[in-house]
Amino acid sequence: MMGRRRGGVVRGVARTAAVAGTASAVSGRVHHRQNEKWAAENQEAYAQQQQAAYDQGVADAAPPPPPPPAADDADDNIAQLERLAKLKEQGILTDDEFAAEKAKILAG
């Protein structure tokens, strides 16, 4: 009969457990570092998207309204509208012509 070494199986199991434990720990650290790296990249990409959206929103903003007409312009517009109204009353201008000319005057 051949002699067996005692504890051979136990030593083999212990060695396998040590190797597996080390591999698991290394794998966990690598996974953790990759997650941190990807999170930083995602944060940077998100910040760039937010900045682009903000820039686009600023570009799409409506221009400021025009300043109100000066008093002289308002008086001139009123005089023109009164002349148009007289022409319409006299039958020289149709309703459509009056409305078109009035829109031109009011648009400035």
Rosetta blueprint (number, residue, H / E / L):
1 M L
2 M L
3 G L
4 R L
5 R L
6 R L
7 G L
8 G H
9 V H
10 V H
11 R H
12 G H
13 V H
14 A H
15 R H
16 T H
17 A H
18 A H
19 V H
20 A H
21 G H
22 T H
23 A H
24 S H
25 A H
26 V H
27 S H
28 G H
29 R H
30 V H
31 H H
32 H H
33 R H
34 Q H
35 N H
36 E H
37 K H
38 W H
39 A H
40 A H
41 E H
42 N H
43 Q H
44 E H
45 A H
46 Y H
47 A H
48 Q H
49 Q H
50 Q H
51 Q H
52 A H
53 A H
54 Y H
55 D H
56 Q H
57 G H
58 V H
59 A H
60 D H
61 A L
62 A L
63 P L
64 P L
65 P L
66 P L
67 P L
68 P L
69 P L
70 A L
71 A H
72 D H
73 D H
74 A H
75 D H
76 D H
77 N H
78 I H
79 A H
80 Q H
81 L H
82 E H
83 R H
84 L H
85 A H
86 K H
87 L H
88 K H
89 E H
90 Q L
91 G L
92 I L
93 L L
94 T L
95 D H
96 D H
97 E H
98 F H
99 A H
100 A H
101 E H
102 K H
103 A H
104 K H
105 I H
106 L H
107 A H
108 G L
